[in-house]
Amino acid sequence: MLNVVATQLRQGHRTIPFPDAPPTLPERFRGRPVPNPAQCPPECQACTEVCPTEAITRVNGRIRIDLGRCLFCPECERSCPGKAIRFTREYRLATRTREDLVMTGEALRLARALDEKARRLWGRSLKLRQVSAGGCNACEADVNVLNTVVFDLSRFGIQFVASPRHADGLLVTGPVTENMRVALLKTYEAVPPPKLVIAMGACAISGGPHVDHADQHNGVGTFLPVDLFIPGCPPHPITILDGLLRLLGRLDESTDPA
């Protein structure tokens, strides 16, 4: 018993202080990409040609980045001769609408909280059923990480449950393969109303690298109304946690980037 106590004292407090303090991110972390139109060479198509999901387009000569399609690979940054695209360390990425994920400049309209009635229902206790709709297990792994002592998701009253009948909503990963389509719809029907849907990762938002493949459906938004979009491939656990807390109105939005 004394050895156990001594070990705990030596290890100290293992849960991160986020959101009360800024998160410590890995050295190789790639956050939100930022386009700089002033550095974009005229008629250059280098970034659009290398993007594997066509997340980058040029509209009236300006770079447009669809974070819902972005895999956060470094190919666009590497290929651009004018260094017009750079990846930042900005982890705040979640939005309430699919349209808000499409960036034409540096600004991103981050997710706003649910209305007051919804926050009264779920603000202190939110139960989610996670559905892997054909994912590669990368997003699923980062969801599981949230339950470890480092992130301790349950301290915010957010928990994953085994049955949709015990859930307040779904957190969906994967592009929704044809084999998972019926299962996803039945799971959604089993959640008692009112209910939430969260699309997590590029696959669940847009199909990701499988976009427009015949055996999948380009994400959950094809079938269900989505209340929160969390982009990434996969999203970092801090990005996921930030999005969930924003939805519940548990963050101070006055510190958000302009």
Backbone hydrogen bonds in HBPLUS format (Angstrom, degrees):
<---DONOR---> <-ACCEPTOR-->    atom                        ^
c    i                          cat <-CA-CA->   ^        H-A-AA   ^      H-
h    n   atom  resd res      DA  || num        DHA   H-A  angle D-A-AA Bond
n    s   type  num  typ     dist DA aas  dist angle  dist       angle   num
A0005-VAL N   A0001-MET O   3.09 MM   4  6.43 162.6  2.12 153.9 157.5     1
A0006-ALA N   A0002-LEU O   2.89 MM   4  6.07 159.5  1.94 146.5 152.6     2
A0007-THR N   A0003-ASN O   2.93 MM   4  6.10 152.8  2.00 143.4 150.6     3
A0008-GLN N   A0004-VAL O   3.01 MM   4  6.28 158.7  2.06 150.9 156.2     4
A0009-LEU N   A0005-VAL O   2.99 MM   4  6.24 156.2  2.05 149.9 156.3     5
A0010-ARG N   A0006-ALA O   2.99 MM   4  6.16 149.9  2.08 142.6 150.9     6
A0011-GLN N   A0007-THR O   2.91 MM   4  6.14 155.7  1.97 149.9 156.3     7
A0012-GLY N   A0008-GLN O   2.98 MM   4  6.04 150.9  2.07 142.8 150.5     8
A0016-ILE N   A0150-VAL O   2.89 MM 134  5.75 164.1  1.91 153.8 153.3     9
A0020-ASP N   A0017-PRO O   2.88 MM   3  5.64 135.7  2.08 145.2 139.2    10
A0029-PHE N   A0026-PRO O   3.10 MM   3  5.17 163.7  2.13 111.8 113.7    11
A0031-GLY N   A0088-THR O   2.63 MM  57  5.05 149.1  1.72 167.1 157.7    12
A0032-ARG N   A0090-GLU O   3.00 MM  58  5.35 156.4  2.05 137.4 142.3    13
A0088-THR N   A0032-ARG O   3.13 MM  56  5.51 165.5  2.16 129.0 133.5    14
A0034-VAL N   A0086-ARG O   2.82 MM  52  5.51 162.1  1.85 157.6 162.5    15
A0086-ARG N   A0034-VAL O   3.18 MM  52  5.51 157.0  2.23 139.7 146.1    16
A0036-ASN N   A0084-ALA O   2.60 MM  48  4.77 145.4  1.71 149.9 155.6    17
A0039-GLN N   A0036-ASN O   3.01 MM   3  5.73 153.6  2.08 122.2 129.1    18
A0040-CYS N   A0037-PRO O   3.11 MM   3  5.10 162.8  2.14 106.1 111.3    19
A0044-CYS N   A0041-PRO O   3.20 MM   3  5.52 160.6  2.24 129.8 129.8    20
A0049-GLU N   A0045-GLN O   2.99 MM   4  6.08 151.8  2.07 156.6 164.0    21
A0050-VAL N   A0046-ALA O   3.35 MM   4  6.54 142.6  2.50 142.1 150.0    22
A0051-CYS N   A0047-CYS O   3.22 MM   4  6.23 136.1  2.43 143.4 153.1    23
A0066-ASP N   A0055-ALA O   2.81 MM  11  4.91 161.5  1.84 144.6 151.0    24
A0057-THR N   A0064-ARG O   2.97 MM   7  5.23 160.6  2.01 149.6 156.0    25
A0064-ARG N   A0057-THR O   2.75 MM   7  5.23 155.2  1.81 163.6 160.3    26
A0059-VAL N   A0062-ARG O   2.82 MM   3  5.20 154.2  1.88 152.7 153.2    27
A0062-ARG N   A0059-VAL O   2.96 MM   3  5.20 166.4  1.97 113.8 117.4    28
A0065-ILE N   A0103-MET O   2.79 MM  38  5.09 153.4  1.86 149.1 155.8    29
A0103-MET N   A0065-ILE O   2.73 MM  38  5.09 168.9  1.74 156.7 153.3    30
A0069-ARG N   A0066-ASP O   3.04 MM   3  5.57 153.3  2.11 113.2 120.6    31
A0070-CYS N   A0066-ASP O   3.07 MM   4  6.23 137.5  2.26 142.6 155.2    32
A0067-LEU N   A0101-LEU O   2.93 MM  34  5.19 162.1  1.97 148.6 143.1    33
A0078-ARG N   A0074-PRO O   2.95 MM   4  6.14 157.3  2.00 157.8 165.0    34
A0079-SER N   A0075-GLU O   2.97 MM   4  6.02 150.6  2.06 145.2 152.5    35
A0080-CYS N   A0076-CYS O   3.17 MM   4  6.11 140.3  2.33 147.2 154.0    36
A0083-LYS N   A0080-CYS O   3.34 MM   3  5.22 163.4  2.37 101.2 106.0    37
A0111-ALA N   A0094-ALA O   2.83 MM  17  5.60 142.6  1.97 138.2 134.9    38
A0095-THR N   A0229-PHE O   3.01 MM 134  5.34 151.1  2.09 146.0 154.5    39
A0229-PHE N   A0095-THR O   2.85 MM 134  5.34 170.4  1.86 165.1 165.7    40
A0101-LEU N   A0098-ARG O   3.18 MM   3  5.62 156.8  2.24 110.1 117.0    41
A0102-VAL N   A0099-GLU O   3.15 MM   3  5.71 167.5  2.16 117.3 121.2    42
A0114-LEU N   A0247-LEU O   2.96 MM 133  5.73 156.9  2.01 152.2 146.7    43
A0119-ARG N   A0115-ASP O   2.96 MM   4  6.25 156.8  2.01 156.1 163.7    44
A0120-ARG N   A0116-GLU O   2.99 MM   4  6.22 144.7  2.11 144.0 153.0    45
A0121-LEU N   A0117-LYS O   3.26 MM   4  6.58 139.9  2.43 136.7 146.9    46
A0121-LEU N   A0118-ALA O   3.05 MM   3  5.05 123.8  2.38  93.3 108.0    47
A0122-TRP N   A0118-ALA O   2.90 MM   4  6.15 163.8  1.92 157.8 161.2    48
A0123-GLY N   A0119-ARG O   2.70 MM   4  4.44 141.9  1.84 127.6 132.8    49
A0126-LEU N   A0157-GLY O   2.86 MM  31  6.13 157.2  1.91 141.1 148.0    50
A0159-GLN N   A0126-LEU O   2.96 MM  33  6.42 159.2  2.00 161.3 166.8    51
A0168-ASP N   A0127-LYS O   2.65 MM  41  5.24 174.1  1.65 144.3 146.5    52
A0128-LEU N   A0159-GLN O   2.83 MM  31  6.24 162.0  1.86 157.1 163.3    53
A0161-VAL N   A0128-LEU O   2.86 MM  33  5.98 154.5  1.93 145.7 152.9    54
A0129-ARG N   A0169-GLY O   2.96 MM  40  6.35 161.5  1.99 154.0 159.0    55
A0171-LEU N   A0129-ARG O   3.03 MM  42  6.17 156.6  2.09 136.4 139.8    56
A0131-VAL N   A0171-LEU O   2.93 MM  40  6.19 159.7  1.97 146.9 151.7    57
A0173-THR N   A0131-VAL O   2.96 MM  42  6.29 163.7  1.99 163.1 164.6    58
A0133-ALA N   A0173-THR O   2.68 MM  40  5.82 155.8  1.73 161.3 158.0    59
A0176-VAL N   A0133-ALA O   2.87 MM  43  4.56 137.6  2.05 147.4 154.3    60
A0177-THR N   A0133-ALA O   3.31 MM  44  6.24 142.5  2.46 121.4 131.3    61
A0141-ALA N   A0137-ASN O   2.99 MM   4  5.81 145.0  2.12 126.2 134.2    62
A0142-ASP N   A0138-ALA O   3.21 MM   4  6.55 155.4  2.27 146.8 152.3    63
A0143-VAL N   A0139-CYS O   3.02 MM   4  6.33 142.7  2.16 147.4 158.0    64
A0144-ASN N   A0140-GLU O   3.08 MM   4  6.37 156.3  2.13 145.6 151.4    65
A0145-VAL N   A0141-ALA O   3.02 MM   4  6.35 144.7  2.15 142.5 152.5    66
A0146-LEU N   A0143-VAL O   3.12 MM   3  5.46 136.9  2.31 103.9 114.9    67
A0147-ASN N   A0144-ASN O   3.00 MM   3  5.60 155.3  2.06 115.4 122.7    68
A0148-THR N   A0145-VAL O   3.01 MM   3  5.41 167.4  2.02 116.6 120.3    69
A0153-LEU N   A0146-LEU O   3.01 MM   7  5.56 154.7  2.08 159.1 162.4    70
A0152-ASP N   A0148-THR O   2.76 MM   4  5.59 158.2  1.81 165.5 171.0    71
A0155-ARG N   A0152-ASP O   3.04 MM   3  5.90 163.8  2.07 124.8 129.4    72
A0156-PHE N   A0153-LEU O   3.08 MM   3  5.91 166.8  2.09 124.0 128.1    73
A0157-GLY N   A0154-SER O   2.94 MM   3  4.92 162.6  1.97 107.4 111.9    74
A0166-HIS N   A0163-SER O   3.06 MM   3  5.47 158.7  2.10 110.8 117.6    75
A0167-ALA N   A0164-PRO O   3.12 MM   3  4.90 162.8  2.15 102.4 106.6    76
A0196-LEU N   A0168-ASP O   3.04 MM  28  6.43 147.0  2.15 131.5 141.7    77
A0170-LEU N   A0196-LEU O   2.92 MM  26  6.22 152.1  2.00 140.4 142.6    78
A0198-ILE N   A0170-LEU O   2.82 MM  28  6.11 149.2  1.91 151.8 162.1    79
A0172-VAL N   A0198-ILE O   2.81 MM  26  6.09 165.4  1.83 176.9 176.5    80
A0200-MET N   A0172-VAL O   3.01 MM  28  6.05 173.9  2.01 172.0 170.2    81
A0219-GLY N   A0175-PRO O   2.99 MM  44  4.36 160.9  2.02 126.5 121.6    82
A0217-HIS N   A0176-VAL O   3.02 MM  41  5.59 139.3  2.19 134.4 146.1    83
A0180-MET N   A0177-THR O   2.90 MM   3  5.23 143.9  2.03 106.8 117.9    84
A0181-ARG N   A0177-THR O   3.06 MM   4  6.19 116.1  2.48 145.7 162.7    85
A0178-GLU N   A0215-ASP O   2.94 MM  37  5.55 158.9  1.98 141.0 138.4    86
A0181-ARG N   A0178-GLU O   3.32 MM   3  5.13 154.3  2.39  97.3 104.7    87
A0184-LEU N   A0180-MET O   2.91 MM   4  6.03 157.9  1.96 154.2 159.6    88
A0185-LEU N   A0181-ARG O   3.08 MM   4  6.37 165.2  2.10 153.6 157.2    89
A0186-LYS N   A0182-VAL O   2.91 MM   4  6.09 159.6  1.95 153.7 159.2    90
A0187-THR N   A0183-ALA O   2.96 MM   4  6.07 152.2  2.04 142.7 150.6    91
A0188-TYR N   A0184-LEU O   2.94 MM   4  6.20 158.4  1.99 151.3 157.0    92
A0189-GLU N   A0185-LEU O   3.00 MM   4  6.22 158.1  2.05 144.4 150.3    93
A0190-ALA N   A0186-LYS O   3.06 MM   4  6.25 138.4  2.24 138.9 149.3    94
A0190-ALA N   A0187-THR O   3.15 MM   3  5.13 127.4  2.44  93.5 107.2    95
A0191-VAL N   A0188-TYR O   3.17 MM   3  5.45 149.9  2.26 105.9 114.4    96
A0227-ASP N   A0197-VAL O   2.79 MM  30  5.45 161.2  1.83 148.3 154.5    97
A0199-ALA N   A0228-LEU O   2.91 MM  29  6.26 159.0  1.95 172.8 173.6    98
A0230-ILE N   A0199-ALA O   2.91 MM  31  6.26 162.6  1.94 166.1 168.9    99
A0201-GLY N   A0230-ILE O   2.77 MM  29  5.98 178.8  1.77 165.4 165.4   100
A0205-ILE N   A0201-GLY O   3.11 MM   4  6.31 140.4  2.27 147.8 159.6   101
A0202-ALA N   A0232-GLY O   2.85 MM  30  5.62 146.2  1.97 163.4 160.4   102
A0206-SER N   A0202-ALA O   2.83 MM   4  5.80 167.8  1.84 153.6 156.8   103
A0207-GLY N   A0203-CYS O   2.82 MM   4  4.01 136.1  2.01 111.0 121.8   104
A0220-VAL N   A0204-ALA O   2.92 MM  16  5.57 143.4  2.06 138.9 143.0   105
A0210-HIS N   A0207-GLY O   2.92 MM   3  5.25 142.3  2.06 140.7 138.5   106
A0211-VAL N   A0208-GLY O   3.17 MM   3  5.45 158.7  2.22 119.9 119.2   107
A0213-HIS N   A0210-HIS O   2.92 MM   3  5.55 152.0  2.00 148.8 147.1   108
A0216-GLN N   A0213-HIS O   3.32 MM   3  5.84 164.6  2.35 121.3 120.8   109
A0223-PHE N   A0220-VAL O   3.00 MM   3  5.78 154.5  2.07 122.4 128.0   110
A0224-LEU N   A0220-VAL O   2.99 MM   4  6.01 174.0  1.99 162.4 164.3   111
A0239-THR N   A0236-HIS O   2.85 MM   3  5.13 120.9  2.21 107.2 122.8   112
A0240-ILE N   A0236-HIS O   3.04 MM   4  6.46 154.7  2.11 155.6 163.5   113
A0241-LEU N   A0237-PRO O   2.88 MM   4  6.09 169.4  1.89 152.5 155.3   114
A0242-ASP N   A0238-ILE O   2.83 MM   4  5.91 159.5  1.87 146.3 152.5   115
A0243-GLY N   A0239-THR O   3.05 MM   4  6.21 157.8  2.10 143.3 148.6   116
A0244-LEU N   A0240-ILE O   3.00 MM   4  6.32 161.7  2.04 155.9 160.5   117
A0245-LEU N   A0241-LEU O   2.97 MM   4  6.14 166.2  1.99 155.1 158.7   118
A0246-ARG N   A0242-ASP O   2.96 MM   4  6.10 148.6  2.06 144.7 153.5   119
A0247-LEU N   A0243-GLY O   3.05 MM   4  6.27 159.4  2.09 147.9 152.9   120
A0248-LEU N   A0244-LEU O   3.21 MM   4  6.49 145.9  2.33 142.4 151.0   121
A0250-ARG N   A0245-LEU O   2.82 MM   5  5.01 170.7  1.83 157.9 155.0   122
A0249-GLY N   A0246-ARG O   3.03 MM   3  5.05 160.2  2.07 105.1 111.3   123
A0255-THR N   A0252-ASP O   3.46 MM   3  6.34 173.4  2.46 119.3 121.1   124
A0256-ASP N   A0253-GLU O   3.14 MM   3  5.32 167.2  2.16 110.5 113.7   125
